[in-house]
Amino acid sequence: MRRKITLAVLSAAFLAVAAPAWAQSVKGTVTKVDPAAGKVTLDHAAIPKLDMDAMTMAYAVKDPAMLKDLKAGDKVDFDVAETGGAYTVTKIQKAK
């Protein structure tokens, strides 16, 4: 019994920490995948942390392997970072 309670408390603590990070992800739709260039074009919602309006834009990806299972039309959740004026998708997954 004690183990179940401990597991429940740890699970709740993990979700409390992990949820806010993923809650900052951006919703979008893949319009094009270019594995050779390591880029994905996304039609996405506004990205407040980058002061970016909703738009369609091509992004470089941190790791080209992230593009493996993506195709035009896929709904995704993603995160993007700005480094030296360039935007890079650091995380992307199909929306559930």
C-alpha positions in Angstrom: 0.0 0.0 0.0 2.8 2.4 1.0 4.5 1.7 -2.4 1.4 2.6 -4.4 1.0 5.9 -2.5 4.7 6.7 -3.1 4.4 5.9 -6.8 1.3 8.1 -7.0 3.0 11.0 -5.3 6.1 10.7 -7.5 3.9 10.5 -10.7 2.0 13.6 -9.7 5.3 15.5 -8.9 6.7 14.5 -12.3 3.6 15.7 -14.1 3.7 19.0 -12.2 7.2 19.6 -13.4 7.0 18.2 -16.9 3.6 19.5 -18.0 4.5 23.2 -18.0 7.5 22.6 -20.3 5.4 20.8 -22.9 2.5 23.2 -22.4 4.8 25.8 -24.0 5.0 23.8 -27.2 3.4 25.2 -30.4 0.7 23.6 -32.4 1.2 23.3 -36.1 0.6 21.4 -39.3 3.4 20.0 -41.5 3.2 21.4 -45.0 6.5 20.1 -46.3 9.4 17.9 -45.2 12.8 18.2 -46.7 15.1 15.6 -45.2 18.0 16.4 -47.5 18.1 20.0 -46.2 17.2 19.1 -42.7 14.1 21.3 -42.8 10.4 21.1 -42.1 7.8 23.7 -43.2 5.1 24.3 -40.6 1.9 26.2 -40.6 1.8 27.1 -36.9 0.1 29.1 -34.2 1.7 32.2 -32.7 4.9 31.6 -30.7 4.7 34.1 -27.8 8.2 33.4 -26.4 9.7 34.5 -29.7 7.1 37.3 -30.3 6.2 35.5 -33.6 2.7 35.6 -35.1 1.0 32.6 -36.6 2.5 31.9 -40.0 3.8 29.2 -42.4 7.6 29.0 -42.2 10.4 26.6 -43.0 12.6 25.7 -40.0 15.9 23.8 -39.7 15.7 20.9 -37.3 18.1 20.1 -34.5 18.4 16.5 -35.7 17.3 15.4 -39.2 16.2 12.1 -37.7 13.3 14.0 -36.2 11.8 14.2 -39.8 11.8 10.4 -40.3 8.1 9.8 -39.6 6.6 13.2 -40.6 4.7 13.9 -43.7 2.7 16.9 -45.1 -0.7 17.1 -43.3 0.5 15.8 -40.0 -0.7 17.8 -36.9 2.3 18.3 -34.6 3.4 19.9 -31.3 6.9 21.4 -31.5 9.3 23.6 -29.8 11.6 26.1 -31.5 14.6 28.0 -30.3 16.3 31.1 -31.7 20.1 31.1 -31.9 22.0 33.9 -33.5 18.9 35.0 -35.5 18.2 31.6 -36.8 15.2 29.4 -35.7 15.6 25.7 -35.1 13.0 23.1 -34.2 14.4 21.4 -31.1 11.5 19.0 -30.5 8.6 17.8 -32.6 6.0 15.1 -32.3 2.7 14.2 -33.9 -0.2 15.7 -31.9 -2.3 13.2 -30.0 
